[in-house]
Amino acid sequence: MKNQLNENICPFCKSPNNCKMESGSKCWCVDVKVPTQLLDLVPTEFKRKACICLQCINSYKENPELFKSNYCEKLLIEEKDEF
Ligand SMILES: [Zn+2]
């Protein structure tokens, strides 16, 4: 296994995503609109499993190109088999 799947960890920055869904209360991610393009960047094995953290959503909105160069190059190396 290359990546250990942890649904409490953001797939991009690997910090806790603070998703509250599991504890039964309403999560912040219900109120935040996550850009579809950002969701598309999530590695397949994390999709619909791990939440993106608020910090990453904000930094993507601020500067998508910078965000991609920070995170996606590394992710694409792992995903390149698909292309
Ligand atoms: Zn993050």
PDB file of the backbone (N, CA, C, O) and the ligand in Angstrom, with CONECT records:
HET     ZN  A 101       1
ATOM      1  N   MET A   1       0.830  -1.204   0.000  1.00  0.00           N
ATOM      2  CA  MET A   1       0.000   0.000   0.000  1.00  0.00           C
ATOM      3  C   MET A   1       0.867   1.258   0.000  1.00  0.00           C
ATOM      4  O   MET A   1       1.759   1.408   0.835  1.00  0.00           O
ATOM      5  N   LYS A   2       0.597   2.153  -0.939  1.00  0.00           N
ATOM      6  CA  LYS A   2       1.398   3.368  -1.004  1.00  0.00           C
ATOM      7  C   LYS A   2       0.866   4.440  -0.066  1.00  0.00           C
ATOM      8  O   LYS A   2       1.636   5.131   0.602  1.00  0.00           O
ATOM      9  N   ASN A   3      -0.448   4.573  -0.020  1.00  0.00           N
ATOM     10  CA  ASN A   3      -1.051   5.589   0.840  1.00  0.00           C
ATOM     11  C   ASN A   3      -1.949   4.933   1.865  1.00  0.00           C
ATOM     12  O   ASN A   3      -2.794   4.099   1.539  1.00  0.00           O
ATOM     13  N   GLN A   4      -1.751   5.325   3.103  1.00  0.00           N
ATOM     14  CA  GLN A   4      -2.681   4.831   4.096  1.00  0.00           C
ATOM     15  C   GLN A   4      -3.907   5.725   4.097  1.00  0.00           C
ATOM     16  O   GLN A   4      -3.798   6.936   4.289  1.00  0.00           O
ATOM     17  N   LEU A   5      -5.057   5.138   3.885  1.00  0.00           N
ATOM     18  CA  LEU A   5      -6.267   5.932   3.815  1.00  0.00           C
ATOM     19  C   LEU A   5      -6.735   6.310   5.216  1.00  0.00           C
ATOM     20  O   LEU A   5      -7.024   5.456   6.054  1.00  0.00           O
ATOM     21  N   ASN A   6      -6.795   7.595   5.433  1.00  0.00           N
ATOM     22  CA  ASN A   6      -7.292   8.090   6.706  1.00  0.00           C
ATOM     23  C   ASN A   6      -8.301   9.180   6.412  1.00  0.00           C
ATOM     24  O   ASN A   6      -7.939  10.254   5.932  1.00  0.00           O
ATOM     25  N   GLU A   7      -9.555   8.913   6.694  1.00  0.00           N
ATOM     26  CA  GLU A   7     -10.602   9.837   6.288  1.00  0.00           C
ATOM     27  C   GLU A   7     -10.622  11.111   7.122  1.00  0.00           C
ATOM     28  O   GLU A   7     -11.355  12.048   6.806  1.00  0.00           O
ATOM     29  N   ASN A   8      -9.837  11.152   8.163  1.00  0.00           N
ATOM     30  CA  ASN A   8      -9.756  12.381   8.954  1.00  0.00           C
ATOM     31  C   ASN A   8      -8.620  13.293   8.511  1.00  0.00           C
ATOM     32  O   ASN A   8      -8.413  14.364   9.082  1.00  0.00           O
ATOM     33  N   ILE A   9      -7.899  12.869   7.508  1.00  0.00           N
ATOM     34  CA  ILE A   9      -6.749  13.628   7.034  1.00  0.00           C
ATOM     35  C   ILE A   9      -7.048  14.206   5.658  1.00  0.00           C
ATOM     36  O   ILE A   9      -7.573  13.518   4.783  1.00  0.00           O
ATOM     37  N   CYS A  10      -6.710  15.468   5.482  1.00  0.00           N
ATOM     38  CA  CYS A  10      -6.891  16.111   4.188  1.00  0.00           C
ATOM     39  C   CYS A  10      -5.986  15.446   3.145  1.00  0.00           C
ATOM     40  O   CYS A  10      -4.800  15.243   3.402  1.00  0.00           O
ATOM     41  N   PRO A  11      -6.535  15.102   1.969  1.00  0.00           N
ATOM     42  CA  PRO A  11      -5.712  14.420   0.957  1.00  0.00           C
ATOM     43  C   PRO A  11      -4.593  15.292   0.413  1.00  0.00           C
ATOM     44  O   PRO A  11      -3.640  14.766  -0.161  1.00  0.00           O
ATOM     45  N   PHE A  12      -4.674  16.585   0.573  1.00  0.00           N
ATOM     46  CA  PHE A  12      -3.650  17.470   0.014  1.00  0.00           C
ATOM     47  C   PHE A  12      -2.550  17.783   1.010  1.00  0.00           C
ATOM     48  O   PHE A  12      -1.385  17.480   0.756  1.00  0.00           O
ATOM     49  N   CYS A  13      -2.896  18.381   2.134  1.00  0.00           N
ATOM     50  CA  CYS A  13      -1.850  18.852   3.041  1.00  0.00           C
ATOM     51  C   CYS A  13      -1.575  17.862   4.167  1.00  0.00           C
ATOM     52  O   CYS A  13      -0.656  18.063   4.961  1.00  0.00           O
ATOM     53  N   LYS A  14      -2.369  16.793   4.239  1.00  0.00           N
ATOM     54  CA  LYS A  14      -2.180  15.749   5.243  1.00  0.00           C
ATOM     55  C   LYS A  14      -2.381  16.234   6.677  1.00  0.00           C
ATOM     56  O   LYS A  14      -1.883  15.622   7.622  1.00  0.00           O
ATOM     57  N   SER A  15      -3.110  17.332   6.832  1.00  0.00           N
ATOM     58  CA  SER A  15      -3.460  17.752   8.189  1.00  0.00           C
ATOM     59  C   SER A  15      -4.879  17.293   8.500  1.00  0.00           C
ATOM     60  O   SER A  15      -5.640  16.963   7.591  1.00  0.00           O
ATOM     61  N   PRO A  16      -5.234  17.269   9.776  1.00  0.00           N
ATOM     62  CA  PRO A  16      -6.605  16.887  10.133  1.00  0.00           C
ATOM     63  C   PRO A  16      -7.606  17.809   9.450  1.00  0.00           C
ATOM     64  O   PRO A  16      -7.434  19.028   9.480  1.00  0.00           O
ATOM     65  N   ASN A  17      -8.650  17.254   8.832  1.00  0.00           N
ATOM     66  CA  ASN A  17      -9.606  18.096   8.110  1.00  0.00           C
ATOM     67  C   ASN A  17     -10.736  18.603   9.007  1.00  0.00           C
ATOM     68  O   ASN A  17     -11.570  19.398   8.574  1.00  0.00           O
ATOM     69  N   ASN A  18     -10.756  18.141  10.253  1.00  0.00           N
ATOM     70  CA  ASN A  18     -11.764  18.604  11.218  1.00  0.00           C
ATOM     71  C   ASN A  18     -13.183  18.376  10.759  1.00  0.00           C
ATOM     72  O   ASN A  18     -14.081  19.132  11.131  1.00  0.00           O
ATOM     73  N   CYS A  19     -13.405  17.357   9.963  1.00  0.00           N
ATOM     74  CA  CYS A  19     -14.769  17.054   9.548  1.00  0.00           C
ATOM     75  C   CYS A  19     -15.543  16.523  10.753  1.00  0.00           C
ATOM     76  O   CYS A  19     -15.098  15.618  11.458  1.00  0.00           O
ATOM     77  N   LYS A  20     -16.722  17.123  10.963  1.00  0.00           N
ATOM     78  CA  LYS A  20     -17.472  16.773  12.161  1.00  0.00           C
ATOM     79  C   LYS A  20     -18.573  15.752  11.871  1.00  0.00           C
ATOM     80  O   LYS A  20     -19.332  15.383  12.767  1.00  0.00           O
ATOM     81  N   MET A  21     -18.657  15.303  10.634  1.00  0.00           N
ATOM     82  CA  MET A  21     -19.732  14.393  10.260  1.00  0.00           C
ATOM     83  C   MET A  21     -19.792  13.159  11.153  1.00  0.00           C
ATOM     84  O   MET A  21     -20.871  12.686  11.508  1.00  0.00           O
ATOM     85  N   GLU A  22     -18.618  12.649  11.508  1.00  0.00           N
ATOM     86  CA  GLU A  22     -18.585  11.411  12.275  1.00  0.00           C
ATOM     87  C   GLU A  22     -19.124  11.583  13.680  1.00  0.00           C
ATOM     88  O   GLU A  22     -19.729  10.667  14.238  1.00  0.00           O
ATOM     89  N   SER A  23     -18.905  12.755  14.250  1.00  0.00           N
ATOM     90  CA  SER A  23     -19.362  12.966  15.615  1.00  0.00           C
ATOM     91  C   SER A  23     -20.837  13.326  15.663  1.00  0.00           C
ATOM     92  O   SER A  23     -21.386  13.547  16.742  1.00  0.00           O
ATOM     93  N   GLY A  24     -21.492  13.388  14.495  1.00  0.00           N
ATOM     94  CA  GLY A  24     -22.927  13.586  14.462  1.00  0.00           C
ATOM     95  C   GLY A  24     -23.363  15.025  14.325  1.00  0.00           C
ATOM     96  O   GLY A  24     -24.516  15.287  13.983  1.00  0.00           O
ATOM     97  N   SER A  25     -22.474  15.960  14.584  1.00  0.00           N
ATOM     98  CA  SER A  25     -22.860  17.356  14.427  1.00  0.00           C
ATOM     99  C   SER A  25     -22.586  17.801  12.995  1.00  0.00           C
ATOM    100  O   SER A  25     -21.890  17.120  12.242  1.00  0.00           O
ATOM    101  N   LYS A  26     -23.133  18.933  12.636  1.00  0.00           N
ATOM    102  CA  LYS A  26     -23.018  19.427  11.270  1.00  0.00           C
ATOM    103  C   LYS A  26     -21.592  19.877  10.989  1.00  0.00           C
ATOM    104  O   LYS A  26     -21.008  20.642  11.756  1.00  0.00           O
ATOM    105  N   CYS A  27     -21.052  19.407   9.906  1.00  0.00           N
ATOM    106  CA  CYS A  27     -19.660  19.739   9.580  1.00  0.00           C
ATOM    107  C   CYS A  27     -19.586  21.086   8.872  1.00  0.00           C
ATOM    108  O   CYS A  27     -20.521  21.496   8.184  1.00  0.00           O
ATOM    109  N   TRP A  28     -18.473  21.756   9.051  1.00  0.00           N
ATOM    110  CA  TRP A  28     -18.271  23.019   8.348  1.00  0.00           C
ATOM    111  C   TRP A  28     -18.356  22.829   6.836  1.00  0.00           C
ATOM    112  O   TRP A  28     -18.710  23.758   6.109  1.00  0.00           O
ATOM    113  N   CYS A  29     -18.032  21.624   6.363  1.00  0.00           N
ATOM    114  CA  CYS A  29     -17.976  21.425   4.915  1.00  0.00           C
ATOM    115  C   CYS A  29     -19.362  21.408   4.280  1.00  0.00           C
ATOM    116  O   CYS A  29     -19.482  21.445   3.055  1.00  0.00           O
ATOM    117  N   VAL A  30     -20.418  21.351   5.109  1.00  0.00           N
ATOM    118  CA  VAL A  30     -21.771  21.442   4.572  1.00  0.00           C
ATOM    119  C   VAL A  30     -22.046  22.860   4.068  1.00  0.00           C
ATOM    120  O   VAL A  30     -22.765  23.049   3.086  1.00  0.00           O
ATOM    121  N   ASP A  31     -21.476  23.841   4.740  1.00  0.00           N
ATOM    122  CA  ASP A  31     -21.740  25.234   4.389  1.00  0.00           C
ATOM    123  C   ASP A  31     -20.762  25.806   3.369  1.00  0.00           C
ATOM    124  O   ASP A  31     -21.013  26.860   2.784  1.00  0.00           O
ATOM    125  N   VAL A  32     -19.671  25.124   3.164  1.00  0.00           N
ATOM    126  CA  VAL A  32     -18.648  25.646   2.271  1.00  0.00           C
ATOM    127  C   VAL A  32     -18.810  25.016   0.896  1.00  0.00           C
ATOM    128  O   VAL A  32     -18.972  23.802   0.768  1.00  0.00           O
ATOM    129  N   LYS A  33     -18.766  25.849  -0.116  1.00  0.00           N
ATOM    130  CA  LYS A  33     -18.841  25.321  -1.474  1.00  0.00           C
ATOM    131  C   LYS A  33     -17.439  24.946  -1.941  1.00  0.00           C
ATOM    132  O   LYS A  33     -16.566  25.801  -2.095  1.00  0.00           O
ATOM    133  N   VAL A  34     -17.250  23.674  -2.159  1.00  0.00           N
ATOM    134  CA  VAL A  34     -15.950  23.228  -2.629  1.00  0.00           C
ATOM    135  C   VAL A  34     -15.935  23.299  -4.152  1.00  0.00           C
ATOM    136  O   VAL A  34     -16.802  22.712  -4.799  1.00  0.00           O
ATOM    137  N   PRO A  35     -14.974  24.001  -4.736  1.00  0.00           N
ATOM    138  CA  PRO A  35     -14.935  24.095  -6.204  1.00  0.00           C
ATOM    139  C   PRO A  35     -14.803  22.713  -6.839  1.00  0.00           C
ATOM    140  O   PRO A  35     -14.018  21.878  -6.390  1.00  0.00           O
ATOM    141  N   THR A  36     -15.586  22.492  -7.893  1.00  0.00           N
ATOM    142  CA  THR A  36     -15.566  21.185  -8.554  1.00  0.00           C
ATOM    143  C   THR A  36     -14.172  20.839  -9.058  1.00  0.00           C
ATOM    144  O   THR A  36     -13.744  19.686  -9.000  1.00  0.00           O
ATOM    145  N   GLN A  37     -13.471  21.854  -9.554  1.00  0.00           N
ATOM    146  CA  GLN A  37     -12.120  21.591 -10.049  1.00  0.00           C
ATOM    147  C   GLN A  37     -11.206  21.100  -8.947  1.00  0.00           C
ATOM    148  O   GLN A  37     -10.310  20.286  -9.170  1.00  0.00           O
ATOM    149  N   LEU A  38     -11.453  21.615  -7.746  1.00  0.00           N
ATOM    150  CA  LEU A  38     -10.642  21.162  -6.625  1.00  0.00           C
ATOM    151  C   LEU A  38     -10.973  19.707  -6.280  1.00  0.00           C
ATOM    152  O   LEU A  38     -10.082  18.907  -5.995  1.00  0.00           O
ATOM    153  N   LEU A  39     -12.245  19.383  -6.310  1.00  0.00           N
ATOM    154  CA  LEU A  39     -12.643  17.997  -6.046  1.00  0.00           C
ATOM    155  C   LEU A  39     -12.030  17.042  -7.067  1.00  0.00           C
ATOM    156  O   LEU A  39     -11.671  15.909  -6.745  1.00  0.00           O
ATOM    157  N   ASP A  40     -11.917  17.528  -8.312  1.00  0.00           N
ATOM    158  CA  ASP A  40     -11.342  16.689  -9.356  1.00  0.00           C
ATOM    159  C   ASP A  40      -9.871  16.382  -9.110  1.00  0.00           C
ATOM    160  O   ASP A  40      -9.328  15.417  -9.648  1.00  0.00           O
ATOM    161  N   LEU A  41      -9.239  17.211  -8.295  1.00  0.00           N
ATOM    162  CA  LEU A  41      -7.822  17.005  -8.034  1.00  0.00           C
ATOM    163  C   LEU A  41      -7.564  15.962  -6.954  1.00  0.00           C
ATOM    164  O   LEU A  41      -6.439  15.495  -6.781  1.00  0.00           O
ATOM    165  N   VAL A  42      -8.619  15.606  -6.235  1.00  0.00           N
ATOM    166  CA  VAL A  42      -8.451  14.632  -5.165  1.00  0.00           C
ATOM    167  C   VAL A  42      -8.130  13.269  -5.770  1.00  0.00           C
ATOM    168  O   VAL A  42      -8.838  12.812  -6.667  1.00  0.00           O
ATOM    169  N   PRO A  43      -7.088  12.625  -5.300  1.00  0.00           N
ATOM    170  CA  PRO A  43      -6.748  11.298  -5.814  1.00  0.00           C
ATOM    171  C   PRO A  43      -7.920  10.336  -5.684  1.00  0.00           C
ATOM    172  O   PRO A  43      -8.671  10.382  -4.710  1.00  0.00           O
ATOM    173  N   THR A  44      -8.065   9.471  -6.669  1.00  0.00           N
ATOM    174  CA  THR A  44      -9.233   8.590  -6.748  1.00  0.00           C
ATOM    175  C   THR A  44      -9.493   7.827  -5.459  1.00  0.00           C
ATOM    176  O   THR A  44     -10.640   7.676  -5.040  1.00  0.00           O
ATOM    177  N   GLU A  45      -8.436   7.352  -4.837  1.00  0.00           N
ATOM    178  CA  GLU A  45      -8.643   6.518  -3.655  1.00  0.00           C
ATOM    179  C   GLU A  45      -9.162   7.318  -2.465  1.00  0.00           C
ATOM    180  O   GLU A  45      -9.642   6.743  -1.488  1.00  0.00           O
ATOM    181  N   PHE A  46      -9.065   8.657  -2.549  1.00  0.00           N
ATOM    182  CA  PHE A  46      -9.559   9.479  -1.448  1.00  0.00           C
ATOM    183  C   PHE A  46     -10.938  10.052  -1.728  1.00  0.00           C
ATOM    184  O   PHE A  46     -11.591  10.575  -0.825  1.00  0.00           O
ATOM    185  N   LYS A  47     -11.385   9.956  -2.976  1.00  0.00           N
ATOM    186  CA  LYS A  47     -12.645  10.602  -3.330  1.00  0.00           C
ATOM    187  C   LYS A  47     -13.799  10.027  -2.539  1.00  0.00           C
ATOM    188  O   LYS A  47     -13.933   8.811  -2.397  1.00  0.00           O
ATOM    189  N   ARG A  48     -14.627  10.914  -2.030  1.00  0.00           N
ATOM    190  CA  ARG A  48     -15.808  10.549  -1.244  1.00  0.00           C
ATOM    191  C   ARG A  48     -15.450   9.814   0.038  1.00  0.00           C
ATOM    192  O   ARG A  48     -16.318   9.237   0.693  1.00  0.00           O
ATOM    193  N   LYS A  49     -14.171   9.837   0.393  1.00  0.00           N
ATOM    194  CA  LYS A  49     -13.766   9.212   1.649  1.00  0.00           C
ATOM    195  C   LYS A  49     -13.164  10.241   2.582  1.00  0.00           C
ATOM    196  O   LYS A  49     -13.573  10.356   3.737  1.00  0.00           O
ATOM    197  N   ALA A  50     -12.200  10.983   2.084  1.00  0.00           N
ATOM    198  CA  ALA A  50     -11.543  11.969   2.919  1.00  0.00           C
ATOM    199  C   ALA A  50     -11.977  13.368   2.523  1.00  0.00           C
ATOM    200  O   ALA A  50     -12.050  13.688   1.337  1.00  0.00           O
ATOM    201  N   CYS A  51     -12.263  14.192   3.500  1.00  0.00           N
ATOM    202  CA  CYS A  51     -12.633  15.573   3.249  1.00  0.00           C
ATOM    203  C   CYS A  51     -11.390  16.415   2.998  1.00  0.00           C
ATOM    204  O   CYS A  51     -10.319  16.159   3.548  1.00  0.00           O
ATOM    205  N   ILE A  52     -11.561  17.413   2.164  1.00  0.00           N
ATOM    206  CA  ILE A  52     -10.518  18.418   2.007  1.00  0.00           C
ATOM    207  C   ILE A  52     -10.651  19.399   3.169  1.00  0.00           C
ATOM    208  O   ILE A  52     -11.766  19.740   3.563  1.00  0.00           O
ATOM    209  N   CYS A  53      -9.533  19.852   3.717  1.00  0.00           N
ATOM    210  CA  CYS A  53      -9.633  20.762   4.853  1.00  0.00           C
ATOM    211  C   CYS A  53      -9.950  22.183   4.390  1.00  0.00           C
ATOM    212  O   CYS A  53      -9.734  22.535   3.231  1.00  0.00           O
ATOM    213  N   LEU A  54     -10.455  22.973   5.300  1.00  0.00           N
ATOM    214  CA  LEU A  54     -10.861  24.340   4.992  1.00  0.00           C
ATOM    215  C   LEU A  54      -9.695  25.177   4.482  1.00  0.00           C
ATOM    216  O   LEU A  54      -9.853  26.019   3.599  1.00  0.00           O
ATOM    217  N   GLN A  55      -8.542  24.931   5.048  1.00  0.00           N
ATOM    218  CA  GLN A  55      -7.353  25.679   4.647  1.00  0.00           C
ATOM    219  C   GLN A  55      -7.042  25.468   3.171  1.00  0.00           C
ATOM    220  O   GLN A  55      -6.708  26.413   2.455  1.00  0.00           O
ATOM    221  N   CYS A  56      -7.154  24.228   2.724  1.00  0.00           N
ATOM    222  CA  CYS A  56      -6.856  23.938   1.327  1.00  0.00           C
ATOM    223  C   CYS A  56      -7.914  24.525   0.393  1.00  0.00           C
ATOM    224  O   CYS A  56      -7.587  24.991  -0.698  1.00  0.00           O
ATOM    225  N   ILE A  57      -9.157  24.506   0.808  1.00  0.00           N
ATOM    226  CA  ILE A  57     -10.218  25.100  -0.003  1.00  0.00           C
ATOM    227  C   ILE A  57      -9.969  26.592  -0.175  1.00  0.00           C
ATOM    228  O   ILE A  57     -10.109  27.132  -1.272  1.00  0.00           O
ATOM    229  N   ASN A  58      -9.595  27.256   0.924  1.00  0.00           N
ATOM    230  CA  ASN A  58      -9.328  28.684   0.848  1.00  0.00           C
ATOM    231  C   ASN A  58      -8.111  28.995   0.003  1.00  0.00           C
ATOM    232  O   ASN A  58      -8.122  29.955  -0.767  1.00  0.00           O
ATOM    233  N   SER A  59      -7.067  28.204   0.133  1.00  0.00           N
ATOM    234  CA  SER A  59      -5.878  28.515  -0.647  1.00  0.00           C
ATOM    235  C   SER A  59      -6.108  28.207  -2.124  1.00  0.00           C
ATOM    236  O   SER A  59      -5.515  28.848  -2.991  1.00  0.00           O
ATOM    237  N   TYR A  60      -6.963  27.232  -2.412  1.00  0.00           N
ATOM    238  CA  TYR A  60      -7.302  26.983  -3.815  1.00  0.00           C
ATOM    239  C   TYR A  60      -8.085  28.160  -4.392  1.00  0.00           C
ATOM    240  O   TYR A  60      -7.824  28.596  -5.514  1.00  0.00           O
ATOM    241  N   LYS A  61      -9.042  28.670  -3.624  1.00  0.00           N
ATOM    242  CA  LYS A  61      -9.847  29.794  -4.098  1.00  0.00           C
ATOM    243  C   LYS A  61      -8.991  31.037  -4.311  1.00  0.00           C
ATOM    244  O   LYS A  61      -9.207  31.798  -5.253  1.00  0.00           O
ATOM    245  N   GLU A  62      -8.023  31.232  -3.432  1.00  0.00           N
ATOM    246  CA  GLU A  62      -7.155  32.395  -3.548  1.00  0.00           C
ATOM    247  C   GLU A  62      -6.280  32.321  -4.781  1.00  0.00           C
ATOM    248  O   GLU A  62      -6.141  33.296  -5.520  1.00  0.00           O
ATOM    249  N   ASN A  63      -5.695  31.164  -4.995  1.00  0.00           N
ATOM    250  CA  ASN A  63      -4.740  31.031  -6.087  1.00  0.00           C
ATOM    251  C   ASN A  63      -4.653  29.575  -6.555  1.00  0.00           C
ATOM    252  O   ASN A  63      -3.807  28.809  -6.095  1.00  0.00           O
ATOM    253  N   PRO A  64      -5.544  29.216  -7.477  1.00  0.00           N
ATOM    254  CA  PRO A  64      -5.588  27.812  -7.926  1.00  0.00           C
ATOM    255  C   PRO A  64      -4.269  27.337  -8.520  1.00  0.00           C
ATOM    256  O   PRO A  64      -3.876  26.186  -8.327  1.00  0.00           O
ATOM    257  N   GLU A  65      -3.590  28.216  -9.239  1.00  0.00           N
ATOM    258  CA  GLU A  65      -2.338  27.792  -9.874  1.00  0.00           C
ATOM    259  C   GLU A  65      -1.275  27.467  -8.838  1.00  0.00           C
ATOM    260  O   GLU A  65      -0.551  26.477  -8.951  1.00  0.00           O
ATOM    261  N   LEU A  66      -1.198  28.322  -7.829  1.00  0.00           N
ATOM    262  CA  LEU A  66      -0.222  28.075  -6.770  1.00  0.00           C
ATOM    263  C   LEU A  66      -0.562  26.794  -6.016  1.00  0.00           C
ATOM    264  O   LEU A  66       0.317  25.999  -5.682  1.00  0.00           O
ATOM    265  N   PHE A  67      -1.833  26.616  -5.760  1.00  0.00           N
ATOM    266  CA  PHE A  67      -2.260  25.413  -5.060  1.00  0.00           C
ATOM    267  C   PHE A  67      -1.872  24.170  -5.848  1.00  0.00           C
ATOM    268  O   PHE A  67      -1.355  23.203  -5.288  1.00  0.00           O
ATOM    269  N   LYS A  68      -2.125  24.206  -7.151  1.00  0.00           N
ATOM    270  CA  LYS A  68      -1.798  23.055  -7.984  1.00  0.00           C
ATOM    271  C   LYS A  68      -0.313  22.783  -7.982  1.00  0.00           C
ATOM    272  O   LYS A  68       0.117  21.631  -7.910  1.00  0.00           O
ATOM    273  N   SER A  69       0.473  23.844  -8.061  1.00  0.00           N
ATOM    274  CA  SER A  69       1.911  23.599  -8.108  1.00  0.00           C
ATOM    275  C   SER A  69       2.426  23.106  -6.761  1.00  0.00           C
ATOM    276  O   SER A  69       3.433  22.401  -6.692  1.00  0.00           O
ATOM    277  N   ASN A  70       1.731  23.479  -5.692  1.00  0.00           N
ATOM    278  CA  ASN A  70       2.138  22.990  -4.375  1.00  0.00           C
ATOM    279  C   ASN A  70       1.807  21.518  -4.176  1.00  0.00           C
ATOM    280  O   ASN A  70       2.609  20.765  -3.624  1.00  0.00           O
ATOM    281  N   TYR A  71       0.633  21.111  -4.623  1.00  0.00           N
ATOM    282  CA  TYR A  71       0.162  19.776  -4.264  1.00  0.00           C
ATOM    283  C   TYR A  71       0.049  18.816  -5.438  1.00  0.00           C
ATOM    284  O   TYR A  71       0.339  17.628  -5.305  1.00  0.00           O
ATOM    285  N   CYS A  72      -0.373  19.332  -6.589  1.00  0.00           N
ATOM    286  CA  CYS A  72      -0.774  18.398  -7.638  1.00  0.00           C
ATOM    287  C   CYS A  72       0.385  17.738  -8.354  1.00  0.00           C
ATOM    288  O   CYS A  72       0.247  16.625  -8.861  1.00  0.00           O
ATOM    289  N   GLU A  73       1.512  18.401  -8.402  1.00  0.00           N
ATOM    290  CA  GLU A  73       2.628  17.748  -9.063  1.00  0.00           C
ATOM    291  C   GLU A  73       2.998  16.470  -8.351  1.00  0.00           C
ATOM    292  O   GLU A  73       3.284  15.449  -8.977  1.00  0.00           O
ATOM    293  N   LYS A  74       2.989  16.537  -7.033  1.00  0.00           N
ATOM    294  CA  LYS A  74       3.280  15.324  -6.266  1.00  0.00           C
ATOM    295  C   LYS A  74       2.194  14.280  -6.472  1.00  0.00           C
ATOM    296  O   LYS A  74       2.474  13.092  -6.632  1.00  0.00           O
ATOM    297  N   LEU A  75       0.944  14.747  -6.465  1.00  0.00           N
ATOM    298  CA  LEU A  75      -0.162  13.811  -6.631  1.00  0.00           C
ATOM    299  C   LEU A  75      -0.139  13.178  -8.017  1.00  0.00           C
ATOM    300  O   LEU A  75      -0.431  11.993  -8.176  1.00  0.00           O
ATOM    301  N   LEU A  76       0.211  13.981  -9.015  1.00  0.00           N
ATOM    302  CA  LEU A  76       0.196  13.470 -10.378  1.00  0.00           C
ATOM    303  C   LEU A  76       1.265  12.405 -10.591  1.00  0.00           C
ATOM    304  O   LEU A  76       1.096  11.502 -11.410  1.00  0.00           O
ATOM    305  N   ILE A  77       2.347  12.512  -9.863  1.00  0.00           N
ATOM    306  CA  ILE A  77       3.392  11.491  -9.985  1.00  0.00           C
ATOM    307  C   ILE A  77       2.825  10.144  -9.577  1.00  0.00           C
ATOM    308  O   ILE A  77       3.109   9.120 -10.199  1.00  0.00           O
ATOM    309  N   GLU A  78       2.023  10.159  -8.528  1.00  0.00           N
ATOM    310  CA  GLU A  78       1.439   8.896  -8.078  1.00  0.00           C
ATOM    311  C   GLU A  78       0.312   8.423  -8.993  1.00  0.00           C
ATOM    312  O   GLU A  78       0.012   7.231  -9.059  1.00  0.00           O
ATOM    313  N   GLU A  79      -0.304   9.366  -9.693  1.00  0.00           N
ATOM    314  CA  GLU A  79      -1.497   9.036 -10.472  1.00  0.00           C
ATOM    315  C   GLU A  79      -1.198   8.826 -11.945  1.00  0.00           C
ATOM    316  O   GLU A  79      -2.107   8.528 -12.719  1.00  0.00           O
ATOM    317  N   LYS A  80       0.035   8.972 -12.342  1.00  0.00           N
ATOM    318  CA  LYS A  80       0.325   9.079 -13.766  1.00  0.00           C
ATOM    319  C   LYS A  80      -0.023   7.798 -14.542  1.00  0.00           C
ATOM    320  O   LYS A  80      -0.156   7.837 -15.765  1.00  0.00           O
ATOM    321  N   ASP A  81      -0.166   6.710 -13.867  1.00  0.00           N
ATOM    322  CA  ASP A  81      -0.549   5.473 -14.540  1.00  0.00           C
ATOM    323  C   ASP A  81      -1.865   5.602 -15.305  1.00  0.00           C
ATOM    324  O   ASP A  81      -2.110   4.890 -16.279  1.00  0.00           O
ATOM    325  N   GLU A  82      -2.703   6.527 -14.840  1.00  0.00           N
ATOM    326  CA  GLU A  82      -4.007   6.674 -15.467  1.00  0.00           C
ATOM    327  C   GLU A  82      -3.945   7.339 -16.830  1.00  0.00           C
ATOM    328  O   GLU A  82      -4.871   7.210 -17.630  1.00  0.00           O
ATOM    329  N   PHE A  83      -2.850   8.055 -17.099  1.00  0.00           N
ATOM    330  CA  PHE A  83      -2.822   8.819 -18.344  1.00  0.00           C
ATOM    331  C   PHE A  83      -2.174   8.091 -19.503  1.00  0.00           C
ATOM    332  O   PHE A  83      -2.092   8.634 -20.605  1.00  0.00           O
TER     333      PHE A  83
HETATM  334 ZN    ZN A 101      -5.723  20.400   3.476  1.00  0.00          ZN2+
END
